[in-house]
Amino acid sequence: MIRKILVATDDSDHAKKAIAYAGDIACKYNATLYLVHVVSFSHSTALAGRHLSEAGMETLRSQVKKAGQDIIREAEAAARSQGVKRIETFLLEGDPASEILSTAKQYDVDAVVLGSRGAGMVGQVMLGSVSHKVCHLADRTCITVK
């Protein structure tokens, strides 16, 4: 039986489909939906930071976190509009695949649902896709949504 579902979102079209898919499953099984967005201050942010003052860098980090909060809020609203009753949200910081896997393990979710392609296409080419890494390394069911 499915009781806990983690869905990761980055506000991409595929992530929005993953939320809808996970929401459908959550409604059918009366499962808890764990919505996760991971803020990643990657190499490109570090490069931008080289040209900013400390205060400028803190402003940039604050704006990125606020955007992440907006993404989570929109994802929660979408899931609630489907009828999902139990939702927990997480705005995390770090490597997306690692944070998703860690949260899935910490909350002992039954399934992880991800979009097959995210918002960061350049990063995917250079680093490999987050969904691929999560599915490869996870010790639980993973569903990739196109």
N, C-alpha and C positions, 0 to 999 in steps of 0.2 A: 504494500500500500504506500502511496506517495503522501507524505505528511509535510515535507519541507522542500521548497524549490528555491534555488538561488538563480537569479537572472542578472546578468551584467549588462550595463547600458553605457553607451558613449554618445547617445543621441543620433546615431546613424540610422538610416532607413532599415537596415537589417536588425539593429538593436531594437527598434520599435516593433518590428515583427516578432522578435524574440519575446518581448514583454507581452504582446497579445497572445502568443502561443503559451507561454508560461502562465499567464492569467487564466486562460481557458482550462488548463490542467488544474490549476489551483482551485478554481470554482468547482470543477467536477469532483475533486477529492477533498474539498474543504481544507486545503493545505495552506500553510503559511508561506508567503512569498517574501523572499529576502532580495531586495533591490540593491544592487551595488554599482557604484561609479568610482573609478579609481583615477585620481589626479596624479599625473606623472610629470614630474619636472625633469624632463629628458635632456639629452645633449643639446637640442635646439634652444631650450629655455636657458640652459647654462651659457650658451653662446650669446644669447640676447642679453643675459645678465652681465656679461663682460663690459657691455657698453652702458650699463645703468649704474647709478649710485646705489648704495645700500637701501635707501628709502625707495628708490625707483623699483628695485628688485622686489622689495616687500609689497609694493603696490601691485606689481605684476602677479605675484603669488596670491595675493588677496583676490584679484580679479579672476584668476583661474579657479580658485576655490569657490567663488560666488557663482561662476558659470556651472561648476559641478553641482552646487546646491540646486540651481535652477533645473538642471537635467534630472536630478533625483526627484524633485518636486513634480515635474511634468510626468515622469515615469509612474510615480505613485498615483497621480490623478488618473492616468490612463488605466492602470490596474483597478483602481476603485470603480471607475466607470464601467468596467466589465463585471463588477460584482464581487471582486476579491475582498474578503472581510479582514483577513489577518495579513498585515504587511509590516515588515521591518525594513528600514532604509539605512544604508551605510555610505558615507563619503570617505573614501580611504585615500591614502597617499603612498605612492611607491610604484614598483613594477606591476603593471596590471595583471599579468598571468599569476604571479606569485601571490598577490593580494587576494585574487579570486579563489585560488586553490586553498589558501590559508583560511579564508572565511568559510568556505564550503566544509572544510574539516572541522573548524572550531564549532560550527553550529550543526554539524553532522547532517547535512542536507542529503536528501535522497537523489536529487538530480540538479545538474547545472545546465542552464539554458543560455546560449550565446548567439549573437548574430555571426554569420559566416565572414562578414567583412565589416570593419569598423570605419570610423571617421578618419583615421590616420593612415591613409594609403601609402604614403612615402615610408613611414615607419614600418609598415608591414613588409614592404619589399626589402628593407635593410635588415630588419630584426626578426622577421617571421611573424605570422599573425598571432594575435592573442588567443583566438579561438583554437587554432591548431595546437599551440603550446598547452593550453588548459586540457583539451581533449586527450592529448598524448600523455600528460603527466597525472591526470586525475585518477583517483582510486574509486570513483563512483560514476554513475551514469551521466553522460554528457549528451546534450541535444544541440546540434548546430542548425540554425534557422537561416534560410535564404530569403 
